[in-house]
Amino acid sequence: MEENILGHNISHERKQQNMTQEQLAEFSDLTVNYLSNIERGIAKKVSADSLYRIAKALNVSMESFFLKDETTEQSIEVGPYHRQLDNYLSSLDIDKAEAICKHLLQVLKLSSK
């Protein structure tokens, strides 16, 4: 682990969130092969943009990938679709995001009756 803290922490966080490499690749817009190489320590140079995409997809800080103690950064357990919806809503201005959330809640309440 000492030699591949970055890959270990990404893999650990992904597994903590019950996410496959395929799902992380989809949500981060990176290839499965590249993610696998990062996690195994084969990719020696990883761009800040790639780290940002992975961090955003996992909903963690980029800094957490470099911490030796994985317990210092606690994650909320959410599924990949929840995370994707959260990322989408976060990209919108607050009024539009609130309007969508209100509509989604109305639809969910109607469908549960």
QUIZI-V226360 format. One record per residue. N is the residue number from 0. SS is DSSP state (2 for helix, 1 for strand, 0 for the rest). Layout:
n->{N;N}
ss->{SS;SS}
This chain:
n->{0;1;2;3;4;5;6;7;8;9;10;11;12;13;14;15;16;17;18;19;20;21;22;23;24;25;26;27;28;29;30;31;32;33;34;35;36;37;38;39;40;41;42;43;44;45;46;47;48;49;50;51;52;53;54;55;56;57;58;59;60;61;62;63;64;65;66;67;68;69;70;71;72;73;74;75;76;77;78;79;80;81;82;83;84;85;86;87;88;89;90;91;92;93;94;95;96;97;98;99;100;101;102;103;104;105;106;107;108;109;110;111;112}
ss->{0;2;2;2;2;2;2;2;2;2;2;2;2;2;2;2;0;0;0;0;2;2;2;2;2;2;2;2;0;0;0;2;2;2;2;2;2;2;2;2;0;0;0;0;0;0;0;2;2;2;2;2;2;2;2;2;2;2;0;0;0;2;2;2;2;2;0;0;0;2;2;2;0;0;0;0;0;0;0;2;2;2;2;2;2;2;2;2;2;2;0;0;0;2;2;2;2;2;2;2;2;2;2;2;2;2;2;2;2;2;2;0;0}
